[in-house]
């Protein structure tokens, strides 16, 4: 299966040099039903498409719940177990504050932009 075949309701995915770049289509991730689907789509990257390098671009994300953080942690663990890597980038002030408050800024690889994220993965 090629990542170019991946269709997503909630994510925009681009692949370059074996790196999956993922952005959220919505700027507010708060609806639990949608979050479950977002989780399925994120996990498909590793489970079905065998991605090993993922950039999660948080640009424009204005609101997220702890459930979304849980999906991000699970994705990180899935990648880590298969010797892959997840890098978060472009976190705005709100998202950065949430990551710092929950002490996840040390757990995740969090960088300024996609260029810095690519440097970590290549």
C-alpha positions in Angstrom: 0.0 0.0 0.0 1.3 3.4 -0.9 0.7 6.5 1.2 -0.5 8.2 -1.9 -3.6 5.9 -1.7 -4.4 7.1 1.8 -7.6 9.1 2.1 -8.4 11.0 5.2 -11.4 12.9 6.5 -9.4 14.8 9.1 -5.8 14.9 8.0 -3.7 16.3 5.1 -0.8 14.0 4.4 2.1 14.5 2.2 5.1 12.2 1.8 8.6 13.2 0.8 11.8 11.2 1.2 10.0 8.5 3.2 8.7 11.2 5.7 5.0 11.5 6.2 4.0 15.1 6.9 0.7 15.4 8.6 -1.5 18.4 9.2 -5.0 18.6 10.8 -7.8 19.9 8.5 -9.6 21.4 11.5 -8.2 24.0 13.9 -10.2 22.7 16.8 -9.9 19.1 17.8 -12.6 18.8 20.5 -15.4 16.5 19.3 -14.9 13.0 20.8 -16.4 11.2 17.8 -14.1 12.9 15.4 -11.1 12.3 17.7 -11.7 8.6 17.5 -11.6 8.8 13.7 -8.5 11.0 13.8 -6.8 8.3 16.0 -7.7 5.6 13.5 -6.3 7.7 10.7 -3.1 8.5 12.6 -2.5 4.9 13.6 -3.1 3.7 10.0 0.1 5.5 9.1 2.1 3.0 11.1 -0.2 0.0 11.1 -1.2 -0.1 7.4 1.2 2.1 5.6 4.3 1.3 7.8 5.5 4.8 8.1 8.6 5.1 10.2 9.1 8.9 10.1 6.2 11.2 10.8 6.1 15.0 11.2 2.9 16.2 12.9 2.6 19.8 11.9 0.4 21.6 14.5 0.3 24.9 12.5 -3.1 26.7 13.0 -4.3 24.3 15.7 -6.2 26.5 18.2 -7.8 23.9 20.5 -7.3 20.3 21.4 -8.4 18.0 24.2 -6.5 15.5 26.3 -8.0 12.8 24.1 -6.0 14.2 21.2 -2.9 14.2 23.3 -3.6 10.6 24.1 -3.7 9.8 20.3 -0.4 11.6 19.8 1.2 9.7 22.7 -0.1 6.4 21.2 1.3 7.3 17.8 4.6 8.2 19.4 4.7 4.8 21.1 3.8 2.9 18.0 6.5 4.5 16.1 9.1 4.1 18.9 8.3 0.4 19.1 9.1 0.0 15.4 12.2 2.1 15.6 10.4 5.0 14.0 10.2 8.6 15.0 7.6 11.3 15.5 8.4 15.0 15.5 6.0 17.8 16.3 6.4 21.2 14.7 4.8 24.6 14.3 3.0 24.5 17.7 1.4 27.8 18.4 1.3 29.5 21.8 -1.8 27.6 23.0 -0.6 24.2 22.0 2.9 24.8 23.3 1.4 25.9 26.7 -0.7 22.7 26.8 2.3 20.5 26.0 4.4 22.3 28.7 1.6 22.2 31.3 1.2 18.4 30.7 5.0 18.0 30.6 4.8 16.5 27.2 7.2 19.0 25.7 10.0 16.8 27.0 8.2 13.6 25.9 7.8 14.6 22.2 10.4 15.9 19.9 9.1 19.5 19.5 10.7 21.8 17.0 10.0 25.2 15.5 9.1 24.3 11.9 9.0 21.6 9.2 12.6 22.3 8.1 13.9 21.6 11.6 11.7 18.5 11.8 13.0 17.2 8.5 16.6 17.7 9.8 15.8 15.5 12.8 14.4 12.7 10.6 16.9 12.6 7.7 
